[in-house]
């Protein structure tokens, strides 16, 4: 019988153990190198960091960065870190278009997030479509965007033409004896604001309110002081103002205050939902008292997807209170949430795969549930009416979502 000595057996076992340890070490090194050498997922965007939309552009960038930080702290996407590449479009269409061409052809980004404003979103969406890239859009909900029939765009906000519906229905719900009788209509000449104001005129038609000013449009970047003076001179009970953002809404509020014009109800399409940016610009909460604005998205206390995480992370980084958070920041964060969900769901960065999935499924966001039609419009959601009351930005209509009764007539 052939037998091995104990010493020879011991040596053989030792050799096997050493070999196994070496192989395990090599495997671990290989895995570590694979993880550390993985390139990040690059996501490009254009933001208005200078020019007339600069306040909104910075709020947009803030939302993107907050989202990316949260994703990376949670392990990234597909096991890879997320890297944002942002360019300043100077609030102009020409620069916005140039930026997306640079992001696609020079930076070769994996994914695209949209800019602020329908004015910039429209032409840049066409570029994204040309390169067959999914375009995750925080704004750009004007009718003219959907009429392009682009299958690659996905806009997290509700179609803007619905925005003033809640305000109009509230005005019509006021008992006849207290209901306003005159109205002034003003709008910036933009694909976002103008259709909202025109829709409000149609919504209010059954109420037989007398139009004492408008329809009047002004160009983006225009000085609105003269128009504000004319609205004040009309002494309209209701002022419906189609504003493009923070700058023109602030100008209207300041001019009205100087002229002691205090309508019974005043609503803006954009601006007053920018939190502390708006309050600081107009001189504090007392100047905002009673101002209405439609906002279908997040608000302090909203029980939407990752709302608590978003608010706590924002306050940890920027301080202040939840009331300070800009609507544009929440919309940017929501666009990031949509992007993350579909990439995780499909486990893919392939554009066709992402686009098909986005059209076929329902997603969650800070703004509420998202489901898209063939033109990129979110088909589910409720446009709420908000109002500034005692320094708080709260939903007041419809009654099912209201946290307080609307203040009417507007206080001084």
C-alpha positions as CSV (number, residue, x, y, z in Angstrom):
1,X,0.0,0.0,0.0
2,X,1.3,3.4,-1.0
3,X,1.2,6.0,1.9
4,X,2.3,9.6,2.2
5,X,4.3,10.8,5.2
6,X,2.6,13.3,7.5
7,X,5.2,15.9,6.5
8,X,4.5,15.5,2.8
9,X,0.7,15.8,3.4
10,X,1.2,18.9,5.5
11,X,3.4,20.5,2.8
12,X,0.7,19.7,0.2
13,X,-2.1,21.3,2.2
14,X,0.0,24.4,2.9
15,X,0.7,24.8,-0.8
16,X,-3.0,24.6,-1.6
17,X,-3.9,27.1,1.1
18,X,-1.3,29.6,-0.2
19,X,-2.5,29.1,-3.8
20,X,-6.1,29.7,-2.7
21,X,-5.1,32.8,-0.8
22,X,-3.2,34.2,-3.8
23,X,-6.1,33.6,-6.1
24,X,-8.5,35.2,-3.6
25,X,-6.2,38.2,-3.4
26,X,-5.9,38.5,-7.1
27,X,-9.7,38.3,-7.4
28,X,-10.2,41.0,-4.8
29,X,-7.7,43.3,-6.5
30,X,-9.4,42.7,-9.8
31,X,-12.8,43.5,-8.4
32,X,-11.5,46.6,-6.6
33,X,-9.8,47.8,-9.7
34,X,-12.9,47.2,-11.7
35,X,-15.0,49.4,-9.3
36,X,-12.4,52.2,-8.9
37,X,-11.7,52.3,-12.6
38,X,-15.3,52.6,-13.7
39,X,-16.0,55.9,-15.4
40,X,-18.8,58.0,-14.0
41,X,-22.2,58.4,-15.7
42,X,-22.0,61.9,-17.2
43,X,-25.2,64.0,-17.3
44,X,-25.2,67.3,-19.1
45,X,-27.5,70.3,-18.6
46,X,-27.7,74.0,-19.5
47,X,-28.7,76.6,-16.9
48,X,-29.2,80.3,-17.0
49,X,-26.5,81.4,-14.6
50,X,-26.4,84.9,-16.1
51,X,-29.0,87.1,-17.9
52,X,-32.6,87.6,-17.1
53,X,-33.3,84.1,-15.8
54,X,-30.2,83.9,-13.6
55,X,-32.1,83.5,-10.3
56,X,-34.2,80.7,-11.7
57,X,-31.1,79.2,-13.4
58,X,-29.2,79.1,-10.1
59,X,-32.2,77.5,-8.4
60,X,-32.3,74.9,-11.3
61,X,-28.6,74.1,-10.8
62,X,-29.1,73.8,-7.1
63,X,-31.8,71.1,-7.6
64,X,-29.7,69.1,-10.0
65,X,-26.7,69.2,-7.7
66,X,-28.7,68.3,-4.7
67,X,-30.1,65.3,-6.5
68,X,-26.7,64.2,-7.8
69,X,-25.3,64.4,-4.3
70,X,-28.1,62.2,-2.9
71,X,-27.7,59.6,-5.7
72,X,-23.9,59.4,-5.2
73,X,-24.3,59.0,-1.4
74,X,-26.6,56.1,-2.1
75,X,-24.1,54.3,-4.4
76,X,-24.7,56.0,-7.7
77,X,-26.5,54.6,-10.7
78,X,-25.7,51.1,-12.0
79,X,-22.8,51.0,-9.5
80,X,-21.3,54.1,-11.0
81,X,-21.0,57.6,-9.7
82,X,-23.0,60.4,-11.4
83,X,-21.1,63.4,-12.7
84,X,-22.9,66.6,-13.8
85,X,-21.6,68.8,-16.6
86,X,-23.4,72.1,-16.6
87,X,-23.0,75.1,-18.9
88,X,-24.3,78.7,-18.7
89,X,-26.7,79.6,-21.4
90,X,-26.9,83.3,-20.4
91,X,-30.7,83.1,-20.7
92,X,-30.5,83.0,-24.5
93,X,-31.8,80.5,-27.0
94,X,-28.7,80.7,-29.1
95,X,-26.4,79.8,-26.2
96,X,-28.7,77.1,-24.9
97,X,-28.7,75.4,-28.3
98,X,-24.9,75.7,-28.5
99,X,-24.5,74.3,-25.0
100,X,-26.4,71.1,-25.8
101,X,-24.5,70.6,-29.1
102,X,-21.3,70.9,-27.0
103,X,-22.5,68.5,-24.4
104,X,-23.5,65.9,-27.0
105,X,-20.7,66.2,-29.5
106,X,-17.7,67.3,-27.4
107,X,-18.4,66.1,-23.9
108,X,-20.2,63.0,-25.1
109,X,-22.5,62.9,-22.1
110,X,-24.5,59.8,-21.4
111,X,-27.8,61.6,-20.5
112,X,-29.4,65.0,-20.7
113,X,-31.4,67.2,-18.3
114,X,-33.3,70.2,-19.7
115,X,-32.9,74.0,-19.0
116,X,-35.2,76.5,-17.3
117,X,-38.1,78.1,-19.3
118,X,-40.1,77.0,-22.3
119,X,-38.3,79.7,-24.3
120,X,-35.1,77.7,-24.0
121,X,-36.6,74.2,-23.6
122,X,-38.3,74.3,-27.1
123,X,-35.2,74.7,-29.3
124,X,-33.0,72.5,-27.1
125,X,-35.6,69.7,-27.1
126,X,-35.3,69.6,-30.9
127,X,-31.6,69.2,-30.7
128,X,-31.9,66.3,-28.2
129,X,-34.5,64.7,-30.6
130,X,-32.1,65.1,-33.5
131,X,-29.6,63.0,-31.6
132,X,-32.3,60.6,-30.4
133,X,-31.5,61.3,-26.7
134,X,-34.0,61.1,-23.9
135,X,-34.6,64.7,-22.6
136,X,-35.5,64.8,-18.9
137,X,-37.1,68.3,-18.6
138,X,-37.8,70.1,-15.3
139,X,-39.7,72.8,-17.2
140,X,-40.9,73.5,-20.7
141,X,-44.6,72.7,-20.4
142,X,-45.9,75.3,-22.9
143,X,-48.4,74.1,-25.6
144,X,-45.8,74.9,-28.3
145,X,-43.5,72.3,-26.8
146,X,-46.0,69.5,-27.0
147,X,-47.1,70.6,-30.5
148,X,-43.6,69.6,-31.8
149,X,-44.6,66.0,-31.2
150,X,-41.2,64.9,-30.0
151,X,-41.1,61.4,-28.7
152,X,-37.9,61.9,-26.6
153,X,-39.1,64.6,-24.2
154,X,-40.4,64.0,-20.7
155,X,-41.6,67.1,-18.8
156,X,-42.1,66.6,-15.1
157,X,-44.4,69.6,-14.6
158,X,-48.0,69.5,-15.7
159,X,-49.0,71.2,-19.0
160,X,-48.9,74.9,-18.2
161,X,-52.2,75.7,-20.0
162,X,-54.0,74.1,-17.1
163,X,-52.2,76.2,-14.4
164,X,-54.7,79.0,-14.0
165,X,-57.7,76.7,-14.1
166,X,-57.9,76.4,-10.3
167,X,-57.6,80.2,-9.8
168,X,-60.3,80.8,-12.3
169,X,-62.6,78.3,-10.8
170,X,-62.0,79.8,-7.3
171,X,-63.0,83.3,-8.6
172,X,-66.2,81.8,-10.1
173,X,-67.0,80.1,-6.8
174,X,-67.1,83.3,-4.9
175,X,-70.8,84.3,-4.1
176,X,-72.1,86.8,-6.6
177,X,-72.4,89.6,-4.1
178,X,-68.7,89.4,-3.2
179,X,-67.3,88.3,-6.6
180,X,-65.0,90.7,-8.5
181,X,-66.4,92.5,-11.5
182,X,-63.3,93.8,-13.4
183,X,-60.1,92.1,-14.5
184,X,-56.8,93.1,-16.0
185,X,-54.8,90.6,-18.2
186,X,-51.1,91.0,-18.8
187,X,-48.5,88.5,-20.2
188,X,-44.9,88.3,-21.3
189,X,-44.7,87.2,-24.9
190,X,-43.6,83.6,-24.1
191,X,-44.9,80.2,-25.0
192,X,-45.2,79.4,-21.2
193,X,-47.1,82.4,-19.8
194,X,-49.3,83.7,-22.7
195,X,-51.3,80.5,-23.2
196,X,-52.1,80.4,-19.5
197,X,-53.5,83.9,-19.5
198,X,-55.5,83.2,-22.7
199,X,-56.9,80.1,-21.0
200,X,-57.8,82.1,-17.9
201,X,-59.9,84.5,-20.1
202,X,-61.8,81.5,-21.4
203,X,-62.3,79.9,-18.0
204,X,-63.6,83.2,-16.6
205,X,-65.9,83.9,-19.5
206,X,-69.0,82.4,-17.8
207,X,-68.5,84.9,-14.9
208,X,-68.9,87.9,-17.2
209,X,-66.1,89.8,-15.6
210,X,-65.4,93.1,-17.5
211,X,-61.9,93.3,-19.0
212,X,-60.5,96.8,-18.2
213,X,-57.0,96.1,-19.4
214,X,-55.5,93.7,-21.9
215,X,-54.7,91.4,-23.4
216,X,-51.3,93.0,-23.3
217,X,-48.0,91.4,-24.0
218,X,-44.4,92.5,-23.3
219,X,-41.1,91.1,-24.5
220,X,-38.8,89.1,-22.3
221,X,-36.3,91.3,-20.5
222,X,-38.5,94.3,-21.0
223,X,-39.0,97.0,-18.3
224,X,-42.5,96.3,-17.1
225,X,-42.9,99.5,-15.0
226,X,-45.1,101.3,-17.6
227,X,-47.4,98.3,-18.0
228,X,-47.6,98.0,-14.2
229,X,-48.6,101.6,-14.0
230,X,-51.3,101.1,-16.6
231,X,-52.7,98.1,-14.8
232,X,-52.8,100.1,-11.5
233,X,-54.6,103.0,-13.3
234,X,-57.3,100.5,-14.5
235,X,-58.0,99.8,-10.8
236,X,-59.1,96.2,-11.8
237,X,-60.5,94.0,-9.1
238,X,-58.4,91.1,-10.3
239,X,-54.9,91.2,-11.9
240,X,-53.8,88.2,-13.9
241,X,-50.2,88.4,-14.7
242,X,-48.4,86.1,-17.1
243,X,-44.8,86.5,-15.8
244,X,-41.7,84.7,-17.0
245,X,-39.9,84.4,-13.6
246,X,-38.6,86.2,-10.6
247,X,-37.5,89.5,-12.2
248,X,-40.7,90.7,-13.8
249,X,-43.0,89.4,-11.0
250,X,-40.9,91.4,-8.5
251,X,-41.1,94.5,-10.7
252,X,-44.9,94.3,-10.8
253,X,-45.2,93.9,-7.0
254,X,-42.9,96.8,-6.3
255,X,-44.7,99.1,-8.7
256,X,-48.1,98.2,-7.5
257,X,-47.0,98.9,-3.9
258,X,-45.6,102.3,-4.8
259,X,-48.9,103.3,-6.5
260,X,-51.0,101.9,-3.6
261,X,-52.8,99.5,-6.0
262,X,-54.1,96.6,-4.1
263,X,-56.5,94.4,-6.2
264,X,-58.9,92.1,-4.5
265,X,-57.1,89.1,-6.1
266,X,-53.8,88.9,-7.9
267,X,-52.2,85.9,-9.5
268,X,-48.9,85.3,-11.3
269,X,-47.8,82.5,-13.5
270,X,-44.2,82.5,-12.2
271,X,-42.1,84.2,-9.6
272,X,-43.9,84.1,-6.3
273,X,-43.2,80.4,-6.0
274,X,-39.5,81.0,-5.6
275,X,-39.6,80.9,-1.8
276,X,-37.2,83.2,0.0
277,X,-35.8,84.6,-3.3
278,X,-39.2,86.2,-3.9
279,X,-39.8,87.4,-0.4
280,X,-36.4,89.0,-0.1
281,X,-36.7,90.7,-3.5
282,X,-40.1,92.4,-2.7
283,X,-39.2,93.4,0.8
284,X,-40.5,90.6,3.0
285,X,-43.6,88.5,3.8
286,X,-45.9,91.4,4.3
287,X,-45.5,92.5,0.7
288,X,-46.4,89.0,-0.5
289,X,-49.6,88.7,1.6
290,X,-52.5,87.4,-0.5
291,X,-50.6,86.8,-3.7
292,X,-51.8,83.7,-5.6
293,X,-49.8,81.4,-7.9
294,X,-50.6,78.0,-9.4
295,X,-48.1,75.3,-8.5
296,X,-48.7,71.7,-9.2
297,X,-45.6,70.6,-7.4
298,X,-44.0,70.1,-4.0
299,X,-44.7,72.3,-1.0
300,X,-43.6,72.0,2.6
301,X,-45.5,69.1,4.2
302,X,-46.3,67.4,0.9
303,X,-46.3,63.6,1.2
304,X,-44.7,62.9,-2.2
305,X,-41.8,60.6,-3.2
306,X,-38.6,61.3,-1.2
307,X,-40.1,64.6,0.0
308,X,-38.7,64.3,3.5
309,X,-35.2,63.3,2.2
310,X,-35.3,66.3,-0.2
311,X,-36.3,68.8,2.4
312,X,-33.8,67.6,5.0
313,X,-30.9,67.5,2.5
314,X,-31.7,70.9,1.2
315,X,-31.9,72.5,4.7
316,X,-28.7,70.7,5.8
317,X,-26.8,72.2,2.8
318,X,-28.5,75.6,2.5
319,X,-30.1,76.4,5.9
320,X,-33.2,78.4,6.2
321,X,-36.6,76.8,6.3
322,X,-38.7,74.7,3.9
323,X,-40.6,77.8,2.9
324,X,-37.3,79.1,1.3
325,X,-37.1,76.4,-1.3
326,X,-37.7,77.5,-4.9
327,X,-40.2,75.7,-7.1
328,X,-37.5,75.5,-9.8
329,X,-35.2,73.6,-7.4
330,X,-37.9,71.0,-6.8
331,X,-38.6,70.7,-10.5
332,X,-34.9,70.1,-11.2
333,X,-34.7,67.5,-8.4
334,X,-37.9,65.8,-9.8
335,X,-36.3,65.5,-13.3
336,X,-33.3,63.8,-11.7
337,X,-35.6,61.4,-9.8
338,X,-37.2,60.4,-13.1
339,X,-33.9,59.8,-14.7
340,X,-32.6,57.7,-11.8
341,X,-35.8,55.5,-11.8
342,X,-35.8,54.7,-15.4
343,X,-32.0,54.0,-15.6
344,X,-32.4,51.7,-12.5
345,X,-35.5,50.0,-13.9
346,X,-34.0,49.2,-17.3
347,X,-30.4,48.8,-16.0
348,X,-29.5,50.6,-19.2
349,X,-28.1,53.9,-20.7
350,X,-29.4,53.0,-24.1
351,X,-31.5,55.9,-25.3
352,X,-34.1,53.8,-27.2
353,X,-34.5,51.5,-24.2
354,X,-35.0,54.5,-21.9
355,X,-37.4,56.3,-24.2
356,X,-39.6,53.2,-24.6
357,X,-39.7,52.6,-20.9
358,X,-40.6,56.2,-20.1
359,X,-43.6,56.0,-22.4
360,X,-44.8,52.6,-21.0
361,X,-44.5,53.1,-17.2
362,X,-45.6,55.3,-14.3
363,X,-43.0,56.9,-12.1
364,X,-42.8,58.8,-8.8
365,X,-41.4,62.2,-8.1
366,X,-41.2,65.0,-5.6
367,X,-44.0,66.7,-7.7
368,X,-46.3,63.6,-7.6
369,X,-46.8,60.7,-10.0
370,X,-45.6,60.9,-13.6
371,X,-47.0,59.2,-16.7
372,X,-46.3,60.5,-20.2
373,X,-48.2,60.6,-23.4
374,X,-46.5,60.4,-26.8
375,X,-45.7,64.1,-26.8
376,X,-44.0,64.1,-23.4
377,X,-46.8,65.6,-21.3
378,X,-47.4,64.4,-17.8
379,X,-51.0,63.1,-17.9
380,X,-51.6,62.7,-14.1
381,X,-51.4,65.3,-11.4
382,X,-53.5,68.1,-9.9
383,X,-52.8,71.8,-10.5
384,X,-53.2,73.4,-7.1
385,X,-53.6,77.1,-6.2
386,X,-51.2,78.4,-3.7
387,X,-51.2,81.7,-1.7
388,X,-48.8,83.6,0.5
389,X,-50.5,84.0,3.9
390,X,-48.5,85.4,6.9
391,X,-45.2,84.4,5.4
392,X,-46.3,80.8,4.5
393,X,-46.7,79.5,1.0
394,X,-49.7,77.1,1.3
395,X,-52.3,75.4,-1.0
396,X,-55.7,77.0,-0.7
397,X,-57.7,75.5,-3.6
398,X,-59.2,73.0,-4.5
399,X,-60.7,72.3,-1.2
400,X,-59.6,68.6,-1.3
401,X,-55.9,69.7,-1.1
402,X,-56.3,73.0,0.8
403,X,-54.5,73.7,4.1
404,X,-56.3,77.0,4.6
405,X,-59.1,79.1,3.1
406,X,-58.1,81.5,0.4
407,X,-57.6,85.1,1.6
408,X,-60.1,87.2,-0.3
409,X,-60.2,90.1,-0.7
410,X,-56.4,90.5,-0.6
411,X,-55.2,92.2,2.5
412,X,-53.2,95.4,2.3
